[in-house]
Structure formats: structure tokens, C-alpha cells
């Protein structure tokens, strides 16, 4: 039995106990054979999803690769490769040909995995906006004393998606409170949700150019405004400013840049 076929049968568990013992003994004594085995094993593992040890790698990345390996396209590819491999073996191909086949097969799967992972991760700008805007994590007006309960009422309307009604209150109180940074954020985001992007940008610009302590937050929400409009270059420009100046949400800005 040729070495490549012997190694293949061992990896597939097709050897008898005596053959397996003889195989393992040779691995320890024959350096060249051991090197050939290590190469064939690596290539074999590249074609066998069970060797990826997903049960021991409970991570999102592992699960994504497992899902891809179980996809119809990958299964069809591996079926075709397996049939091709059988054809090669039936013709008693030499070790070089079989090694070339494994290289070609492994490369094919890696390329297909790369393309599929790329397209699977092609998240839309709208999805990224929803992920990063955090409408449910905004500062609350409930405990504020200025404006009685009006701003708290506006916040409640905002959270219910009644943005136009919320804006009526925000616009009234904008000139009546001293620290209006949170109000400008709510106001700008209300306009964003109403797709009134011009007024939204004005609100965030008012925050950026103000002398308020939270003025830098305006950069973050302005970046999200551009993202919502699919203005990627403008979004990246502001995010880079946030990162370089270590402004509000600089870590999130860095993460978002990687996803664009």
C-alpha cells in the first residue's frame, strides 16, 4: 500500500488494529514518513469540519464557520472534491498528485469561505445605525426640576415613537434651560427618525458649536446622522476626528470604523 493511501486510510479510521499499530510505530521511527503524515493531516483537516473542534470553541466566529461548512454550497463542493479524490485513487495516483489535489481542494474551500464570510458580514449602513444609535440608552429628563414634568413627557413621547409631538415640547424648552445638551440630542434624533435630516444636522451642529460640557457628543450623533443617509465618507471623517481627539464614544467610533 502506497504511503499516501496508507495515511489517508489511517486518517479516515480504515486501518485494522494491527495496521494501525504498525503505522504508529513507523511514525516514531521514520522521520520522512512522519513529515509526510503531518502534511497530509493538515490538508485532511482543512477538508473535514469535525476536526475544527467546534464543541470546544464556543465562540461566535466558530459558529459562523460551522454554519458555513454546513451550507449547501460547501457540501456540494466537498461532495465534488470527494468524488474527484476517489477518481484519483482509482487510477493509483502518486503522492505528488494526491498532495496537489488536497492543496487545490483546501484552497478552493478557503476561497469560498472567504467570499461567503465577506457577503454574510456585509451589514447595511441602516443596520449599523440601529446598532450604534442607542435610542433606549439616552439620558433621562425624569429627575430634572426645570420645565416641571414637560421634558419628561417629551421623553415619554420620544420613546413611544411620537417624535413630532416630542419636538413640539423640546422646541419650547430649548431656550428655557441652561444645560440643553441632552435636549439637543433628543431633538436631533427626533428629526432623524422623521427623516428631516437638515434640521437634525442643525441640532447636532448647535451642540458641537456650543460652550456646553457635552458639546463633543454632537460629533458622535452627527456621524450617525451621516451613516443613516449612507454618506460613508462623511461618517468616516467625523469618526476619525472622534478617535483622534478621544471625544465621546471614541471606542465605539473605532469599532464602527472597522465595520464600514
N, C-alpha and C positions, 0 to 999 in steps of 0.2 A: 504494500500500500504506500503510495507516494505521501511525502510529508505534508503537503498542503491538504490532501484529503483526510489524512490521519488527524491533523489539527482540527479540521472542520468537524469531523465526527466527534472528537472529544468535546469541543465547544457546544455541540448540539446534544451531548449525552448519549451518543450512539455506540460507544465502546463497551465491550464486556468488562467485567471486573478485572480479569487477567490483563486485558489490553490496556485498561486504564492504569493499572499498577506499573506496567511496563513503560507506559507513556510518561508517567510522573517520574519514574526512575531515570529515564533518558533526559528529562528536563533538567535534572540536577547535574548530570554528567556531561551533557553535550551543550557547550556554550552557543554554538551556531544555531542549533535546533531551538534553544531557549529564546534566542533573539528573534528567530522566525516566528515562534509561537506568540511572543509579546506583540509583534506587529500584527499578526493575523487576529489576535484577540481584540486589539484596539479597533481594527476595522470591523470585526464582527459586532462589537459593542455599538458601533456607530449605526448599525442597521437593526439593532434589537432594542425596543423600548423597555423591555424588562430589566435590562442592565442599567437603566438610568436611576434605579432605586428611588422612585418617587415616594414610596411609602416612608422613606427615611428623610425625605426632603420636603417637608410640609410647608412649601412657600408658594406664593402666587406665581412666581416665574416657572417653577416646576409644573404646577398645574396647567399653566398656559401651554407649555411644551407637550405635556401629556395629551391635552385636548387636541393639539395639532397633529401629534403622532397617530391619534385615533381617528383623524378626519378621513373622509372618503378619498380625497386626493392622495394622501400619504399611503393609505392602504393599497390603493390601486398601483401606486408607484412601486411599493415594496413587493407586490404580487408579481409585477412585470419583471422586477430585478431577480426575484427568486426563480422565476421560470427561465430567465436568461442564464442564471447560475447553474441550473440543472442541465441546461443545454451544453454549457461549457464542460461540466463534469463528465457528461456522457461521451464527450469527444476526447476525454483524458487530457485535458489541457495541462500545461506545465505550471509550475509555481509562479512564474513571472506573469503569465496571462491571468491567473486567478487573482494574484495580488493587484494587477491592473484593474480587474473587474471590481474588486472591493473598493479601491480608491475611487473609481468612477461612480459607483453606487453611493458611497458615503458623501462624495462631493455633490451628487445630484440631490440627495435629501437635505443636505445643509443649505444648498441654494434655495430649494423650495421652502424650507423652514424660514429662511431669511425673508423671502418675499412675502410669505403668509403672515409672519410676525409684523412686518412693516405695514401691511394693509390693515391688519387687525388693530394696530395701535394708532391708525390714522384718525384720531379723535377730532371731531369738528370744533371750530372755534366757539360755537354756541355751547357745546358740551363743556368746554374748558371754562367758559364764562360762568355757567351754572355751578361748576365745581368750586370755583375760587371766590365768587362774589359774597357768599355767606350772608344771605338776607336774614337768616334766623339768628345770626350772631352779632347783630348790631347793638350799640349801646342803648340803654333804655331811658325813656323820659319819665317813667313811672314815679321815681323818687324825687323828681325836680319840684322845687317850690314855685319857680317863676312860671307864669302862664296858667296858674291853677292846674286843672286837670286837662286842659285843652291839648297840650302836646302829647300827653299820654293817650288821649282819644285819637289823635292823629296817628300815633304809632300803632294803635289797635287797627285802625282803618288800613294802614300800610300792610300790616301782617295779614289782613283779610284779602289783600289784593285790590282794595278800593283806592287806587293811587291818586285819582283825580280829586276825590274828597279829602284825602290826606294832604294834598298840595294846597288846597284852599286854606287849611289851618297853618301849615308851615309858612306860607307866604305872608300871612297876617302877623305871625310872631317873629319873623326873621329880624325885623328891626327893633324888636322889643326885648330881646335877651342879649346878655353880654357875651357869653360864650356860645356862639352859634355854629361851631364846627360840626357837631352831630346833626344839627338841623340841616345844614348844607349837604351833608352826606345823604340823609333821608330824602331831601328834596331832589338831589341829583339822581339818585337811584329810582325815585318815583318817575321822573321824566324818562329815564332809561326804559323802565318797564312799559311806559306808554309810547315808547319809540319816538319820543320827542328829543332827539339826540342833540339838537342845537342848544336847547335850554339846559339839558343835562350837562353839557360841556361848560356852559356858562357858570352853573352852580359849582362845579369842581374847580374851575378857574378862580372863582371868587374865594374858594377855600385856600387854594395854592398861594394866591397873592395877598392873603390877609396876614395880619400880625398875630393870629391865634396860635396857641401852643401846638395844636394838632394840624397846622396848615399842611404839613408834609403828607398827611393822609390823602389829600387831594390828588397827588400823583398816582397813588395806587388805584383809586376809583376812576381816574381819567384813563389809565391804561386798560382797565376792564371795559370802559365805555368804547374805546377803540377796538378792543377784541370783539365786543358784541357786534360791531359793524364790519368785522372781517378786515380791519385795517392793521394788518400784521406788522408792517414796517414801523408804523407809528407806535403800536403796542410795544414792540421790542425796544424802541428808542427810549420810551419812558421807563420800562422795566430796567434797562441798563443804568439809567440815572438813579433809580431807587437802590439798585445793588451797589453802585459805586459810591453813593453818598450815605449808604446804610440808613435809608429812610424807613418809614413804617412798612412792615411786611417785606423786608428785604429778602428773608429766606424764601418766602412764598414767591417772590418775584424771580428769584434764581431758579426755583423749581419750574415755574411757568415758562421761563425762557427755554428750558430744556425740552419742554413739550411742544413748543411752537416750531 
